[in-house]
Amino acid sequence: MRGVSALLRVFCIAVLAAGLGVALQPAAVTGAARAAGYESLMVPSAAMGRDIPVAFLAGGPHAVYLLDAFNAAPDVSNWVTAGNAMNTLGGKGISVVAPAGGAWSMYTNWEQDGSKQWDTFLSSELPDWLAANKGLAPGGHAAVGASQGGYGAMALAAFHPDRFGFAGSLSGFLYPSSTNYNGAILAGLQQYGGVDGNGMWGAPQLGRWKWHDPYVHASLLAQNNTRVWVWSPTNMGGDDAAMIGQPGAAMGSSREFYQQYRSNGGHNGHFDFPGGGDNGWGSWAGQLGAMSGDIVGAIR
């Protein structure tokens, strides 16, 4: 499981060059699920000036942080209600941490919106609070996300390797600074969330989007030997609001990230660009199950 693996399908054959293994295709999971046994925490965030709802399932000193898609629910993570995460990951010897309320945020620190300081919360405030109050280790965790959460997970692992040694991206936006994709992200945030994305890192042409871009900083993931898992289907169907209507940007940026990661010597990744599945919770829930053994192997 430690080598780079990928499933070569359809037009991705030319992109994903030789030497990669075959990725398993999980069965889809449909419907909402809610597991018993997890705690509903309210974790204070000085950076955001409020308490953040966090679903927490105790299972060991190392945890997987689950980050929602763009239309994240305000009170309970969609990973809990739609993604079946607590049932999927329970009993595997790891803890599960699923914050809610991160809609339309990219899980980053916004320059012009103090209520969106998610990088600070996820990389500092939350792990410190869990270490002090729930006995978790300060580092050695995993971050996994869908859509905007895929970006968030990869950025957390790239920029905070002391905290996160595994990053999983499902239908993620992994090259946001590219002129091929930044306009799509801005348009989608405005259309679906009513949010001006220029308040995040400024206007894209000013250059600060590159400071936060996993593609630009793929060398960090390669150098740190961070375990990465990237899944993005060639099928453009799925949940429009969760994807801000831009599944093509997720697919294209994930493929370009793969090439950049490999060109920087990255070899500890799993990449899958299948023709089946879609950009929605049925597929994302199944992928969490598919990667669960990989997560446990990396952080337990």
Steps between C-alpha positions, in 0.01 A plus 500: 500500500800733526581544131321733265192327364250611244218361293558578134173557325359675196699807391708498818718224348723753327526711812565232759814340363629151550602331821190560710293227660127449484274676747200327645154627407276502807130445497298817535327582827165674476278675751574674826645320796554603859714291729443482872784556742657820380510821702373837385761749618510879491863596459595865562677689224659828601595557137139484382341641812255216555465136600519248215281185500716189472385139487759288681534123518772383737709210376867571553759776539510574128201625305367559154359849449208500254431816301170565324417608148405860417143470633608385846221480756514751789455264796595141408758405241364351179763231543298381799150528352559423132849351491449216752841587643449395860381155401775467240787601727373385840691219666815542291723632775491863388291796610271695268471880502232660281449878534184664369428852382770540237279577201644706213835539680758274327610430863757777479565831674312778321679831476178702515268286712593437862221243535690273260834416656483129442867430447580637845218302657583169330877520530531651846191565712318172441795258535622685809151486655462130422844428646412684820143374539480163323853366532583503130856531377600849386595374153511199271141536378323464165287753313243385246251716315255520212483784249625811686598263780732316264687825449496561876637157583786527252588852614502398866739214429725714278529796735467325838692172472555497876125453537397297194681212333217384275286699256197369312325699228171390343390718207732765639613832352876451515631776271291803601747765385493382138329735258319191375323462834508813717225669300282189532550497877409868530192458280384193692544663841292794384229295330446234765617668820443867428863554600762728344802273483735795453473541876688173542851565366435818305440512126677209325710730282666644811686171542417403857292201395830326419608530863220262598504261203575125547608475135756778540628340820479134395872473570427533873276194492762307304789604724309417818390164357143588593257225405249641250182353355331678208174391337310699239264345244491585132121493534385859547179410683432542871388757755512844337491702823767283663722557195390862432408378154865448403579127486720556195727729700537232768580231246742713300682637802531157660660361184741792478586458867584135432747599229658767720529264796674239284731757338614600851594144586183408687460125533276447804162558337188329373334667200174386345309674218221254423228516239243381754373672813408865530573810704263434787457325832424157361844485343682695772367273775617196307842650446539568871446131556749415225771717651429412864765229514751739348416765759539254786830376362633855476399644837411229751 
